[in-house]
Amino acid sequence: MVKVKNRYLVEPHAKVKLEKRPTRVKEATNKKAAQQSLIKNLDRLSQLQELLSAEQKHALLIVLQGMDTAGKDGTIRHIFTGVNPQGCDVTAFKVPTQLEARHDFLWRVHNAVPPRGMIGIFNRSHYEDVLVTRVHKTIDAKEAARRCRDIVQFERMLAANGVTILKFFLHISKDEQTRRLEARLADPNKHWKISNADFAERPHWADYQAAYADAIEGTSRRHAPWFVIPADDKTYRNVVISEIVVAAMQQLKMKYPRPTFDPAMIKL
């Protein structure tokens, strides 16, 4: 059970109105202090990941969701750059394959859940099946609500089996998305990051905001909380997320396992 206290936590069953939640805060203006905090958090995260891998009693699942350009890739790159690659897996959920589409919507997700001793990161996740599908009306609100109930039960089962779940909505403004898309269009070296879908989805901004609000409200629970992170400022975003991850891992009170032999008896 995650008990991280943070002002961006969405309390269970709380009403979610994204338009009333900040995408930028004043603290983000102190870049030097933020960078120092980030370095400190990443150092601690590296230590905790080693403990997680050694003890192998817990797993950590991090879910990243957000509008296009919200910074999911950047979050992964900046926060997890110092961890051991052998102890961290990133899964990006794309459009379901024909085989995946023939199964229930959680079938492909369960296989990607990290085993004990590992950190797993979902770059987009099972929540796409209550977001994109609802916005484009392949499911209705009633079916989306039913799927959210399935997600709550699925995540409860994972938590009961040693998986700590942290879910982050990277909350950016539409103006910030515009600036980021314009920057990519202006830089030929970033054209590979752009797709027609980025622009095709922009007219649906309000629908996505409503779908996200319903999904977050319907699935933020003690065993799998959501955090709505102000993400217009990238450094501040990274600081806040790294603080939450470190705090959650420290609560696990992990210890190095006892050796299976007496090191004092070894003579080299």
N, C-alpha and C positions, 0 to 999 in steps of 0.2 A: 504494500500500500504506500503510494507516494504522498508525502506530507510536506512538500516544498511550499513555503509561504513566499508569495511574490505578487506584486501589484498587478501583474498581467495574467495571473491565474484566473480561469473561468470556473467559478464555484459550481458544483453539481446543481443542475436544474435551474441555474441562473438565466435570466433573460439576456439575450445577446443582441445588441444593436451596434453593428460595426461602425456606423456613421458617428457614433458617440465615443468610439475608442480611438486614441491618438495614433497617427502614423509617424509622428515626429514629436520629440520632447526636447525641452531646454537643455537637459543634461548632455545631449548629443553634441553640443557646441564645444565641449572641453575635450578636444581630440587627444591631447597628450595624456591626460588622466585615463581616458578610455583605453588607449593603447597599452598603458602600463597595467591596467586591470586585466586586459585580455591576455597579456603575456603571463601574468600570475595564474590566471585560470587555466591556461593551456598547459602550464607546467604541472599543476595539480592534476589535471585530467590525465596526463600521461602516466603519472604515478598510480592513479586509481585504475586505469585500464590494465596496468600490469597486475595489480591485485585481483581484478576481475578475472583475468586470464589464468592466474595461478590458482585461485580458490575454486573456480568452476562451479559455483553454487547459484550464480545469478546470470541473467542476460539483460542487456539494455537495448530497447527498441526505441528509436527516435523517428517520429513521423514529421515530415516537412511538407506543408501545403501552402499554396499562395497563388496569386494571379501570375500571369506571365511576366517575367523580369523581376519578380519579388525577391529573388536572390537565393533560391534553394541550392544551386550549384556553389555559389560563393560562400554560403554558410558552411557547407561540407568542407570546402577547400580550406577555409581559414580556421575553423574550429578543430578539425580533425587532422590537420597537417602534421601534428607532432606525435600522434599515436602510432603504435606498431601496426603496419598494414595487415599483418597476419591475424590481428585480433579485431578487424573491422570489415564489415561487408556493406556495400551500398547496392540497393536494388531500385531501379527506376521502372515504374509500372507504366507501360505504354498501352495502346489500344489492344484489347484482348485478342489472342490468336483464335483461330477457328476452334481448336480443341478447348481452350480456356472458356470461350463463350458458351460451350455446350455444358459446362459445369456451373455450380452455384458461384456467385460472384466472389466468395471468399476462398475458393479452392486454390487458386494460384498464390494467394497471399500466405496461407499457412506454411507452405513449403519454404518461404523466404524469411520466416521468423528466425532470429538468431538463436543458436543453441547456447546453453550455459557456458559462460566464459567469453562470450563474444558481444561486440557492439554491432547492432544492425541499424542501418539508416534507410528509411523509405523516402526516396525522392519522388514525391507523389505516392499515392498509396491506395488502399481499399476505399478511401473516401472519394476517389474519383467516381465511384459507382453510385454515389448519391449527389454528385455535383454536376459533372458533364451530362450524365444521363438525364438528370432532372431539367437542367437548363435547356437541353435540346429535345425535351419532351419524349424521350424513349421510355421513361417511367413517369408516373404522376406523383403528386405530393404524398398520397397514401402509401404507395410502394416505397418511396424514399424513407418515410417514417418507419415502415416495417424493416427496411434494411438497416436503419440506424439502431433499432432494437437488437437486430442480429449482431451488429458490430459491438454493442455494449456487452452482450453475452460472450462473444468471441474474445474480446479483450479481457473480460473478467477471468475467463479460463486460462488465458496466457499468464495473467498476473498471479493466479493461484499456483502456477507452475514455475515461478521464479523469474518471470520476465517483468522488468520495470519498464513501463511505457510512458514516454513523454511526447506530447503532440504540440507542434508549433505552427500557428498560422502566421505567416510573414505578411503583416498588414501594411500595404503601401497605398498611397493615394493614386488616383487616376492621373493627376498632373505629374507625379513622379514616374509613373509608367511611361508617360509620353516622353519625358526627358530621356529616359533610358533607351527607349526605342529610337529616338532621334540620334542619340550618341552612337548607337550601333549602325544606323544607316549611314552616318557620316564617316565611319571608320571601316575601310575595306577589310581589315583584318578581323572584324567582328561580324561580317555578313554571314558567316557560317552559323552563327547563333540565331539567325532570324529565319522564321518560316512564315508561310502565308497564314498559318493558323493563329500566329500571334496577333495579326491584324483582323482576322475573321472573328475572333472572340471579343474584341473590344466593344462592339455594339451591345454585347450581352453583359456588360459590366454590372449593371444594377441587378440583373437576374442572378449572376454569380454571387454577388454580395448577399443577396437574400438566401440563396442555397447554402452558402457557407455559414451564415448565422444560424440557420435551422440545424445544420449538421453539427456544429460546435455545441449549440445549446442542447441538442438531443443526445450527445455522446461524451460530454465532459463529466467524468466521474472520478472518485477518489483513487480508483485503481488505474485510471488512464486519463489524466487531466489534460485539458487544452490550455495553452498559453497564447494570447493574442499579442504578438510582439510588434512594437513600432519598428518598421523596417525601411522607412525612407532614408535613414542614415545607416549605412552598412556597418560601420565600426560599432556603433551603439547596439545594433542588432546582434552582432557577434558577441559582445560583452554580456548582454542579458542572457542569451541562450547558453553561453558557456557557464555562467554563474548558476543557472538552474540545473544544468547537467551535473556539474560538480557537486552541488548541494544534494541532489538526489542520490548520487553514487556514494557520497559520504554517509548517508543514512543507512546504507547497507551494512555498515560496520564490518567490512571484509577483513580477513586475516590471511596471512600466508599459511599454507598447509604445513603440517609437521613433516619433516623428511622421513622417508621410509627406511632409513638406515641411520646409524650413529656416525656422523662425520668425524668425530674424534678418533674413530677406529681406522680411518683411512690413512695409510702410510704411502707417501709418494717417494 
